Amino acid sequence: MSQITVRAARPEDFAQWRPLYRGYADFYRVEQTEAAAALVWSWVTDPGHEVNALVAENAAGRLVGLAHYRPFARPLSATVGCYLDDLFVAPEHRGTGASDLLLAALREIAAERGWSVVRWITAEDNYRARSKYDQVATRTGWVTYDMAPGR
């Protein structure tokens, strides 16, 4: 098993972050323009924006994974939770423990900040990821809906 460390993304990480984020978009078959990726990166590197990023880095200094997360209000419990928007490990680095380390780091961040939960969704057919998630989290009974704005 290679040595992986997790840390906050830094502005100079863009060149390595971008192929990972492209891989994430490709996995979910989402068209992602360079302008959209640049906007997300501007959020990640703006200390005033709610979106944060962690990266998993191997011993050679190469980024092998990413996690984008943000706080979200939970009015019913009067708490703040952590929402994990994106989690991706490059296919050739899966099985190295990178996803475990990214999820563990999010758990620590949530504890440090007093957040009540770390929550995320994944595709029903993302079986490999779901087998990992079943080991570290509790699957909920909630069903997700998307509604387009406007009429």
Phi, psi and chi 1 to 4 in degrees:
 res  aa     phi    psi   chi1   chi2   chi3   chi4
   1 MET       -  128.9 -178.8  145.5  103.0      -
   2 SER   -76.3  157.7   61.2      -      -      -
   3 GLN   -82.3  121.0 -177.3  167.8  -12.7      -
   4 ILE  -119.1  137.3  -54.7  -71.9      -      -
   5 THR  -122.2  154.2   57.2      -      -      -
   6 VAL  -118.1  137.0  171.1      -      -      -
   7 ARG  -150.6  168.4   61.6  172.3  173.6   77.4
   8 ALA   -67.5  144.3      -      -      -      -
   9 ALA   -65.1  146.6      -      -      -      -
  10 ARG  -120.4  154.7  -60.7 -174.5  -67.1 -119.5
  11 PRO   -51.5  -36.3  -28.9   36.2      -      -
  12 GLU   -74.3   -1.8   61.0  -90.3   20.1      -
  13 ASP   -83.0   -6.4  -69.2  -29.9      -      -
  14 PHE   -51.6  -47.1  178.8   78.7      -      -
  15 ALA   -61.1  -29.2      -      -      -      -
  16 GLN   -92.4  -30.5  -68.6 -171.0   63.0      -
  17 TRP   -66.6  -39.6  168.9   89.8      -      -
  18 ARG   -58.7  -47.3 -179.4   62.1 -175.0  114.8
  19 PRO   -63.4  -32.8  -18.3   26.8      -      -
  20 LEU   -65.9  -45.0  -68.9  169.2      -      -
  21 TYR   -68.1  -33.6 -159.4   44.6      -      -
  22 ARG   -63.6  -42.5 -176.2  177.8  -60.8  112.5
  23 GLY   -61.2  -38.8      -      -      -      -
  24 TYR   -63.4  -48.0  179.5   75.4      -      -
  25 ALA   -62.2  -42.1      -      -      -      -
  26 ASP   -63.0  -40.8  -70.8  -10.9      -      -
  27 PHE   -56.8  -42.5  178.6   82.9      -      -
  28 TYR   -91.8    8.5  -79.0  111.0      -      -
  29 ARG    54.5   46.7  -62.9  178.8 -172.1   94.7
  30 VAL  -109.0  125.7  171.8      -      -      -
  31 GLU   -67.5  125.8 -178.2   75.8   25.6      -
  32 GLN  -131.2  115.0 -173.5 -178.9   74.8      -
  33 THR   -80.0  161.7   65.5      -      -      -
  34 GLU   -64.0  -34.0  -69.7  -54.9  -47.7      -
  35 ALA   -64.7  -41.2      -      -      -      -
  36 ALA   -65.3  -43.6      -      -      -      -
  37 ALA   -62.6  -41.1      -      -      -      -
  38 ALA   -63.2  -38.2      -      -      -      -
  39 LEU   -64.1  -45.5  179.4   59.5      -      -
  40 VAL   -60.1  -43.8  171.9      -      -      -
  41 TRP   -62.3  -36.9 -174.0 -110.4      -      -
  42 SER   -64.5  -34.4   76.5      -      -      -
  43 TRP   -65.2  -47.5  -64.7  -15.6      -      -
  44 VAL   -58.4  -39.1  164.6      -      -      -
  45 THR   -93.5    0.9   56.5      -      -      -
  46 ASP   -94.7  110.0  176.8   -3.3      -      -
  47 PRO   -59.5  -20.4  -14.9   23.0      -      -
  48 GLY   -87.3   -7.4      -      -      -      -
  49 HIS   -90.8  150.4 -162.2  -81.8      -      -
  50 GLU   -71.8  -24.1   67.1 -179.4  -10.9      -
  51 VAL   -79.2  130.6  173.5      -      -      -
  52 ASN  -122.3  163.4  -64.3  -78.8      -      -
  53 ALA  -139.9  140.7      -      -      -      -
  54 LEU  -110.6  151.2  -63.8  173.7      -      -
  55 VAL  -128.9  147.9  -68.4      -      -      -
  56 ALA  -102.1  130.4      -      -      -      -
  57 GLU  -124.7  135.8 -176.7  175.9   49.0      -
  58 ASN   -86.1  177.2   69.6   13.4      -      -
  59 ALA   -62.9  -23.5      -      -      -      -
  60 ALA   -85.1    0.6      -      -      -      -
  61 GLY    85.1   12.7      -      -      -      -
  62 ARG   -92.3  136.6  -63.1  -64.4  -54.8  161.6
  63 LEU   -76.3  131.8  -60.6 -171.8      -      -
  64 VAL  -121.0   -8.2  -59.4      -      -      -
  65 GLY  -161.8  165.0      -      -      -      -
  66 LEU  -145.4  157.1   61.6   79.9      -      -
  67 ALA  -144.4  124.7      -      -      -      -
  68 HIS  -105.9  132.0  -61.2  145.0      -      -
  69 TYR  -146.7  164.4   67.5   97.4      -      -
  70 ARG  -159.7  157.2   59.2 -169.9  159.3   84.5
  71 PRO   -76.5  152.8   26.6  -31.4      -      -
  72 PHE  -143.9  142.9   74.1  100.7      -      -
  73 ALA   -74.8  142.0      -      -      -      -
  74 ARG  -122.3   81.7  -58.3 -177.2   67.3 -150.7
  75 PRO   -55.5  -39.7  -25.6   34.8      -      -
  76 LEU   -61.4  -36.2 -168.0   57.5      -      -
  77 SER  -100.2   -0.7   64.2      -      -      -
  78 ALA    54.0   45.1      -      -      -      -
  79 THR  -134.4  175.1   63.2      -      -      -
  80 VAL  -116.5  135.9  173.2      -      -      -
  81 GLY  -114.3  174.8      -      -      -      -
  82 CYS  -109.1  125.3  172.3      -      -      -
  83 TYR  -105.6  120.5 -166.6   81.5      -      -
  84 LEU   -89.1  105.5  171.2   59.3      -      -
  85 ASP   -77.8  -46.0  -73.6  -68.3      -      -
  86 ASP  -138.8  133.9  -48.8  -45.6      -      -
  87 LEU  -136.8  125.3  178.1   68.3      -      -
  88 PHE  -148.7  135.5 -177.9   75.9      -      -
  89 VAL  -123.3  132.5  173.5      -      -      -
  90 ALA   -54.9  137.0      -      -      -      -
  91 PRO   -50.4  -40.1  -26.6   34.0      -      -
  92 GLU   -72.5   -6.9   64.7  -86.9   18.8      -
  93 HIS  -115.0    7.0  -65.2  -76.9      -      -
  94 ARG   -70.3  143.5  -67.2  179.0 -174.5  159.5
  95 GLY    90.0    0.8      -      -      -      -
  96 THR   -90.4   -6.9   62.8      -      -      -
  97 GLY    95.7    0.6      -      -      -      -
  98 ALA   -60.0  -44.0      -      -      -      -
  99 SER   -66.1  -38.8   63.6      -      -      -
 100 ASP   -59.2  -44.7  -68.7  -51.2      -      -
 101 LEU   -67.7  -39.5  -67.4  168.8      -      -
 102 LEU   -63.4  -45.5  -73.5  162.3      -      -
 103 LEU   -65.6  -39.3  -69.4  167.6      -      -
 104 ALA   -64.3  -39.5      -      -      -      -
 105 ALA   -64.2  -39.7      -      -      -      -
 106 LEU   -64.5  -39.4  -76.9  171.9      -      -
 107 ARG   -60.7  -42.0  178.8  176.3  -86.4  163.1
 108 GLU   -66.0  -44.8  -73.5 -179.3   29.1      -
 109 ILE   -59.0  -45.0  -70.1  167.1      -      -
 110 ALA   -59.7  -42.8      -      -      -      -
 111 ALA   -65.0  -44.9      -      -      -      -
 112 GLU   -61.1  -36.4  -71.0  168.2    4.3      -
 113 ARG   -92.7   -0.3  -63.8 -178.4 -175.5  178.8
 114 GLY    74.3   21.1      -      -      -      -
 115 TRP   -74.5  146.3  -67.3  -16.2      -      -
 116 SER   -86.1  -17.5   58.4      -      -      -
 117 VAL  -162.9  155.2   69.2      -      -      -
 118 VAL  -113.6  121.6  178.0      -      -      -
 119 ARG  -126.9  146.4  176.0  173.1  -69.7  156.1
 120 TRP  -157.4  167.9   64.4   93.1      -      -
 121 ILE  -122.7  160.2   61.7  172.3      -      -
 122 THR  -147.2  166.5 -165.5      -      -      -
 123 ALA   -68.7  143.4      -      -      -      -
 124 GLU   -54.1  -37.7 -178.3   71.1   29.4      -
 125 ASP   -93.3   13.3   64.5   -7.6      -      -
 126 ASN   -87.7   68.5 -168.8   -4.7      -      -
 127 TYR   -64.3  -39.3  -58.5  112.6      -      -
 128 ARG   -63.2  -47.8 -178.9  170.4 -178.3  155.9
 129 ALA   -64.0  -42.2      -      -      -      -
 130 ARG   -61.6  -34.9  -72.1  180.0   52.9 -157.6
 131 SER   -65.2  -35.1   70.0      -      -      -
 132 LYS   -69.7  -46.9  171.1   54.5   61.9 -173.8
 133 TYR   -61.9  -35.8  -59.0  157.5      -      -
 134 ASP   -63.2  -23.2  -73.0  -16.6      -      -
 135 GLN   -80.3  -27.2  -64.8  171.4   17.7      -
 136 VAL  -116.7   -8.8  -60.8      -      -      -
 137 ALA  -145.7  172.0      -      -      -      -
 138 THR  -104.8  124.6  -57.4      -      -      -
 139 ARG   -70.8  133.9 -178.0  177.7  174.7  178.9
 140 THR   -95.4  171.3   70.6      -      -      -
 141 GLY   -96.8    9.5      -      -      -      -
 142 TRP   -77.9  145.2  -65.6   98.9      -      -
 143 VAL  -108.8  135.2  177.0      -      -      -
 144 THR   -97.3  138.6  -57.5      -      -      -
 145 TYR  -125.0  148.9  -68.1   88.0      -      -
 146 ASP  -120.9  134.0  -74.2  -17.1      -      -
 147 MET  -124.8  129.7 -179.0  171.4   62.3      -
 148 ALA   -72.2  143.4      -      -      -      -
 149 PRO   -71.1  161.2   21.3  -26.8      -      -
 150 GLY    94.4 -160.2      -      -      -      -
 151 ARG   -84.1      -  -68.0 -174.7  167.8 -170.0
